[in-house]
Amino acid sequence: MAPFRVALTPAVERQLDRLRGPDVAAIRGVILGLADEPKPPGARKLAGSDDLWRIRVRVDQQPWRVVYQLLPNERLIIITQVVRRDEATYRGL
């Protein structure tokens, strides 16, 4: 089966451009891995949405979240947010 295409929103591209060192390498690795496995172990569907998922990434003891839209019929994953986990992470989705 062909891998999924992974697209980044412009906001996510800017977020990743601001990151440095091991943070960006670990997060990019998780994002690229979604192409082969769109629902990896630990991925969870977000409540109240049909197609939004999140995966946890821990880098240097800092919790990060990658939120993505999964469109299986189109074999497409759209990364919508890459944020450090805090109380405001899921506001406005």
Secondary structure, DSSP 8 states (H G I E B T S, - for coil): ----EEEE-HHHHHHHHH--HHHHHHHHHHHHHTTT-SS-TT-EE-TT-SSEEEEEEEETTEEEEEEEEEEGGGTEEEEEEEEE-STTTTTT-
